[in-house]
Amino acid sequence: MQENAKKDSVFYKALATILLIIPWIAYLWITTYDKAQPALFGITFFYWYQTAWLVISSILYAIAAYLIYRGEKQ
């Protein structure tokens, strides 16, 4: 039983790691957002793409934190 829990822990930590890496790839892959068009409400793509990734990143970080620290008592 304890070995199965350890496998689950490793799986969840690996999944959390992947969730934490996704925003880094999105930010570092500059050619995907190094453009002015399409504009959204007058804001160029370069700026609203990064702003959208701030929101997405915070959601992914929250999920990763939950996966890592789930079930632990403070």
N, C-alpha and C positions, 0 to 999 in steps of 0.2 A: 504494500500500500504506500509506503513512504517513497519507494523508488518511482512509483507512478506520479506522485506529487512533485518529485524532483524533476521529472521529465516535463511536466506541465509548467513548472517554474522556468525551466530553460527555454521552452517554447514561447512563453509570454515575454520573456526578456528579449529573445531574438525578434519577436514581432514588434516590441517597443523600440528596439534599435532601428528596425526598418522604418518605422513611423517617424523617428527622429532624423533619419538621413534624407527622407523625401524632400523636406523644405530646403536643405542644403543644396541638393541637386538642382532644384528649381531656381534658387538664387544664383548659383554659380554658372548655370547654363545661360549665359548672357545673350547669346544670339537669339534665344526664343522671345525676348522682350525688348530688344534694342531697336525699337521702332516707334514712330509717333502715331501711326494709325493702327487700329481704329480708335477714335476718341470716344469717350463716354462722358456725357454732360460737359463737354469742353475740356476734359482732362485727357492728356495723351496716354496712350497705351502703356508707355514706360512706367508712369506713375501709378495708374490704377491697377496694373498687374502686380506690382510690388505691394501695394496696399491690400489687395485681395489675398496675397500670400501671407501677410501678417495675420489675418484672421484665420486662414487655413492652418497656419503653423501653430497658432495658439490652441486650436482644437486638437490637432495631432499631438501636441505636447501634453495636453490634458489627458488624452486617451493613453498615451505612453506612460504617464505617471500613474494612472489608475492601474494599468497592467503590471507595472513594477511593484507598486506598493499595496496591491489589493490584499485584503485580509489581514494586514498588519495592524496591530493595536499601537496607539501612540503612547 
